[in-house]
Amino acid sequence: MAVEESAPGLARTELQGRKLKSGVVVPHEPKWHRKLAAGLVFGGIQSVAATIRFVWHDHSGLLDRPGRPPIIFATWHNRLALSLVVHQRYVLRCQPGRRLAAIVSASRDGGLLARILEHFDVEPVRGSTSRRGPQALLELTTWAERGLDLAITPDGPRGPRYVVQNGVMALAQLTGQPIVPVSYDLRWKVCLKSWDQFQVPVPFSRCEVHFGEPVLVPRETSDAEREELRLRLQERLRGMTRD
């Protein structure tokens, strides 16, 4: 349910948004053919997901809690294919009406992904390390203040694979939201030859979804303490992940 980690301190993107003379970066907006492609991808994801048998393992202790505060969901970049379906089928089933905002890069490819998010009724926040970082962070905190959950891929968008970057920790420290690690295991899948070995689900597979114990980053956390918490989150995500 997460997308590219792209706030300040997060990994780089290849293609950035347009930079105006004023210095303000405007994210690339998808053209008609990319909007069409986004609709086709959305339909394909939903069609494949309809054939998959999901098994849920929720150890967070938060998702079905009445009146719970907003959460930061963190999932590996190579698990993006079904992440929004997981949000639809489990998180929204536990608490209907919960909204989600997710980071996506300001690049042209990010414009396509942002459109897919909109099909899932997820609010895209556009930004990257070198482009729109401060604006994106401000938008994320604003959505959190409005009660939305946030989603991020802590090892994205360019890795290293299964290594939690510092951006998600900074976001948690700033917003005060707990980080809930999320991962899933597909019985049948195709792994692409990309840096993250992106997993494409095969129809009629079985998918075991794991929500781990939350990691909370207090606002007054020192650099050393935040590093300890980063390693704890990384350990929990890796422990829930089987390739």
Summary of the structure (lengths in Angstrom):
residues: 243
radius of gyration: 16.8
end to end distance: 18.6
largest distance: 51.3
contacts: 845
relative contact order: 0.23
helix: 36%
strand: 21%
